[in-house]
Amino acid sequence: MHAKQSRRICLAILVLVGLAIAGCATQPAPDTYIRNLPGFWWGLLHGFLMPFTFIGSLFTDVRIYNFPNAGRWYDFGYLIGAAAILGGSGSAA
């Protein structure tokens, strides 16, 4: 078996295992969070804290992304916060 073929097989197995694990993920019921959904400012804060919460999520039950949230404004704030803390696209220049 060639090295290129074995890499493809390993990649396919990893993708299938990742999909199987992702299929087990659950989210809390949105009925409990109807009031005070996090919006842009919470998304910005969570984006800034994303590297630290990721490390914490490896050891505890902490999420790096809030569910449910106010939608696109939360996503936009999260994107800006994560890009600011991770260096954005300007770090490659």
LINWO-V761511 format. One record per pair of residues at least 24 apart in sequence whose C-alpha atoms are under 6 Angstrom apart, sorted by sequence separation. I is the first residue (numbers start at 1). GAP is how many residues later the second one is. If there is no record, write none. Layout:
# LINWO-V761511
I GAP
I GAP
This chain:
# LINWO-V761511
38 31
39 31
43 31
47 31
37 32
38 32
37 33
40 33
44 33
48 33
39 34
40 34
43 34
44 34
47 34
48 34
39 35
43 35
47 35
40 37
44 37
48 37
